[in-house]
């Protein structure tokens, strides 16, 4: 089992979404390994921007390995430090620093994911199909990727209402799909934003409003299923399809 802690952002606050996006992409990729239990982003989010010892993190999350790191952006230069910590050995078994251009962040994700998987493969038996799955990119379009990371930032920001975060994130997801029509995360985010506007809105007493809600639920269902056509492991799309009947 492994926890990918949110990368520490040591750039300006407005660039936090780059560090968050890198973290979430690594969680997504490593989750494709069948015999590796990856703690979901909701669990590791509890330690974001908080001081905690490795023992405290391992105990609370019940994991064998922890990945931690930092992201620094200066102009168009990207610097990423990453380390893999073995809880049983109580030490860092791998660490690396990546210096790239900001436009190469997708390639940096590949390098980091491949390095972690390679190190874990020394301990686990990872199948060829799982190894290939970890190499699958969500998108090759950096602009589309940045739009979706910004969309997640709106969705996760508690200062926005469900409706407002849905509207802002939905617009960004629509722009991302114009750039990459096969981007699974963009379809999944679009699905979620369609549903967000109905949270906390009673509809049972108004048949017309209820009819509009049903139309949106069906739309969200189609968008989530489309996401899975492009990425069968998309966690957000799977979650939406599980919760929709409720």
N, C-alpha and C positions, 0 to 999 in steps of 0.2 A: 504494500500500500504506500501511496505517496501523496504529499501535499505540495502544490505549487503556490507558494506565498506570493501575494501581490508585490510586483517589483516596486522598489522605492524610487520615486521620482525626485531627482536632484536637479531638475530644470525648473523653469517657471511653472506656476500653477496651471496656466492655460494649456500646457503640454502634458498634463497628467494622463490624458486619455491614451497617449502613446504607450506609456508604461503599463496601464491597465489592459490595453489591447494585446500587448505582448504576452502578458500573464494569461489572459483568457484563451488566446490562441494555443499556448502550450498545454493548458488544461484540456482543451478540445482534442488536440492531437494525441496526447498520451492516453486519453480516455478510450481510444480505439484499440488499445492493447487488451485482449480479452482476459488475461490472467493478472492484470494489474488494476488494483482498486485506486482510483484517483478521487480525492476529496473534491466535491463540487465547489464552484466559486462562492456559493452562499456560505459555506463553512469557513473557507479561508478568509473571506471578507471580514470576519470578526477580528482578525489580527492586523488588518490594514491600518497603517499609521499608528500602531500601538507597540509599546515596548513589551517584549515577552521573551523568556529564555527558550532555547531549543527544547529543553525537557518539558516545559509547560505546553508548548505547541504540540509536541509529539504525544503527550499524555491526553490532551483534550481532543486531538484529532485522531488519535490511535493509528499512527502511521509508522512505517519502517524507514522512510526516506522523506527528506524535506528539500525543496528547491527554493533558494532565495537569491535576490539580486537587486541591481539598481540600473536605472536608465538615465543617461545625461544627454541632453541635446543642446548644442551650441551652434547657432546659425543652422547650417545644413549638415553638421557633423553629429554622428550618433555613436555613443559609447555605452556598451552594455556589459556589466559584470554579473556573472552567474556562478552559483556554487551548488553542489549536490552534497547534502549532509546525510551520513549513515547513522541512524539513531543507535543501533546496537554497538557499533564501533566507537560511537561518540566522537566522530571527527569528520572533516570534509574529505570526501573521496575523489572529488573532481571540482575544478574551478577553471574559469576561462574569462578572458576579457576580449570583447569584440569592438573593433574600431571600424566604422563604416560611414558611408554617406547616408543621410536620412532616407533618401530614395531607395536604399537597399534594405530597408527594415524587414521586408518579406523574406529576403535571403538570409538575414540574421536569424529570423525565426526558424528557418530550415536548419541552419547550422547548430543552433542551440538544441532543438528537438532531437536532431540526429545524434548529437554528442551525449545527451542524457539517455536516450534509448540504447546507444552503444554500451554505456556504462552499466545500465540495468540488465542488459543482455548477458553480462558476465555472471549475474546472480539468478536470472530467470531464463526460462525457455520461451523465447518469443518467436512465434511462427513467422514465416515469410510473408503471409498475407497481412499480419498485424504490422510488420515492419513497413510494408508498402502503404498501409493505411495511414501510418504516422507521417508519411512523406506527402500526403495529399494536401495541396494548398486549397484554402477556401476561395481565393481569388488571386489572379495575377495582376490585377489593377490596383495600384497603390491609392489612387484617389477614391475609388469605391470602398476600399478597406478603411481609409480614414473617415469616410462618411458614416460607415456603420459603427466604428468605434465611438464617434461623436454621438451617434444615436443612442448607444448604450449608456453614455454619460448622462444624457437627458433622462433616460428611463430610471437610472439608479440614483438620480439626484432627488433627495427628499423635499427640496424646496419647491419642486414643481408638482402641481396637481396631476392626477392620472390623465385627465383630459389634455392638459397642456403638454405634458411629457409625450403623450401619444401623438399629438399634432406635430410637435417639433421632430420627434424621432421618425414619424411616418414620412414626413417630407424628405428627410435625409435618406431614408431607405429607398424611396422612389427615385431619387437622384442616383443612388448607387446602382439600381437596376438598369438605369439608362446606360450606365458605363459598362456593366457586366450583367447580362440577362440570365446568366447561369449561376449567380452568386446565392448560394443557399442561405447564408446568414441574412441577406437582405430580404429574402422572402419570409424567413422566420420572424424577423423584426417587424416587417409589414403586417404579418398576421397578428402579432402581439399588440401593435398599436391600434388595429381595428377594434380589438376587444377592450383596450384600456378606457375608451370613452364611455363604456357602459358600466364600469365599476361604480357602485354606490348609486346607480340610477334605477329607481323602481319603475317597472314597465307593465306589471300585470293588470293594473287598473285602466290602462289605455291601450286598446287593441291596435291602434295605428302605430304607436311607439313600439309596441311589442313586435309588430310585423317588421319594422325597420331593424330592430335588434336581431331578429331571426335571420334576416338577409345578411347582416354583418357577421353573424356567427358562421353562416355557411361560407362567406367570403374568407374568413379567417381559417376555416377548415381547409379550403382549397389552397390557400397560400402556404399553410404548414405542410400539406402533402406535396406541394410543388418543391418546397425546400428539401424534403426527403428524397425526391427524385434526383436532385443534384448532389446531395450528401446524405446517405442513409443513416449516418451516425449523428446528425445534427440534434444536439441535446434540447435546444429551445423548441424546435419543431415537435419533437417527441413529447415534451412536457405539455405543450399546448394541446396536442391531440388527446392526451390522457385527461386533461382538466376540462376540455370542452363539454363533455356530457354532463358535468356537474354544474 
